[in-house]
């Protein structure tokens, strides 16, 4: 795959993690050429950081790639626990909001 207009200097930490996972990234005249090395993608640990660290903007893409990777699935299970917790909190918030919200006024009472 080729990412037209891409530059390694802007995504160096992302490229390092891809290399660690078994994905080759090279800069071409047109952008970045990305290809898998031999075998399946390997699971890697990723921690987001401010630039020039691993960008949060690429966290979802890396998570999708890690779902296909060989190796420990600690990232996937940590993500699942977090997502599950977020769903529980959202449902709890929705119950509280509905129970404390004032019922809508009928048309008859508006006049």
C-alpha positions in Angstrom: 0.0 0.0 0.0 1.3 3.5 -0.7 0.3 6.5 1.4 0.6 9.4 -1.0 2.3 12.5 0.5 3.3 10.7 3.7 6.6 11.6 5.4 8.5 9.3 7.8 9.8 12.3 9.9 6.2 13.1 10.9 5.2 9.5 11.9 8.6 8.1 12.9 7.4 6.6 16.2 4.4 5.0 14.4 6.8 3.5 11.8 9.1 2.1 14.5 6.1 0.3 16.1 5.1 -1.0 12.7 8.6 -2.3 12.1 8.6 -4.0 15.5 5.3 -5.6 14.5 6.7 -6.9 11.2 5.4 -4.2 8.9 7.9 -2.5 6.6 7.6 1.3 5.8 9.8 3.0 3.3 9.8 6.6 2.0 9.4 7.0 -1.7 9.2 10.0 -4.0 5.4 9.8 -3.8 5.0 9.2 -0.1 5.2 6.1 2.2 5.1 2.5 0.9 3.9 0.1 3.5 4.2 -3.7 3.2 4.1 -6.7 5.6 7.4 -8.5 6.2 7.4 -12.3 6.2 4.8 -14.0 8.3 2.0 -12.6 10.4 2.0 -9.3 12.2 3.3 -9.6 15.8 1.6 -8.0 18.8 3.5 -5.0 20.2 2.9 -2.7 23.2 2.1 0.9 22.4 2.0 4.0 24.7 0.7 7.3 23.2 2.9 10.4 23.9 3.1 14.0 22.7 4.9 14.5 19.4 7.4 13.1 18.5 6.0 10.1 20.4 3.3 7.7 19.3 0.3 9.8 18.2 -3.1 9.3 19.7 -4.5 10.0 16.2 -3.1 6.6 15.0 -4.1 4.6 18.1 -7.3 3.3 16.6 -5.5 2.1 13.4 -2.9 0.4 15.5 -5.5 -1.3 17.6 -7.2 -2.6 14.5 -3.9 -4.0 13.2 -3.2 -5.6 16.7 -6.5 -7.5 16.5 -4.9 -9.5 13.7 -1.5 -9.9 15.4 0.2 -13.0 16.8 1.3 -12.9 20.4 -0.1 -11.7 23.7 -3.4 -9.9 23.5 -2.9 -7.6 26.6 -3.7 -4.5 24.6 -6.9 -6.0 23.2 -8.1 -7.2 26.6 -7.2 -3.9 28.2 -9.2 -2.1 25.5 -12.1 -4.5 26.0 -12.2 -3.8 29.8 -12.0 -0.1 29.2 -14.8 -0.2 26.5 -17.0 -2.4 28.8 -16.5 0.1 31.7 -17.4 3.0 29.4 -20.6 1.2 28.3 -21.6 0.5 32.0 -20.9 4.2 32.9 -22.8 5.5 29.9 -25.8 3.3 30.7 -25.8 4.4 34.3 -25.6 8.1 33.2 -28.5 7.5 30.8 -30.6 6.0 33.6 -29.9 9.0 35.9 -30.6 11.5 33.1 -33.9 10.0 32.2 -35.1 9.7 35.9 -34.2 13.3 36.8 -35.3 14.9 33.6 -38.6 16.9 33.7 -41.3 15.3 31.5 -42.0 17.3 28.3 -45.0 19.7 28.5 -48.0 18.7 26.5 -49.3 21.1 23.8 -52.4 21.8 25.9 -50.4 23.1 28.9 -48.3 25.4 26.7 -51.1 27.8 25.9 
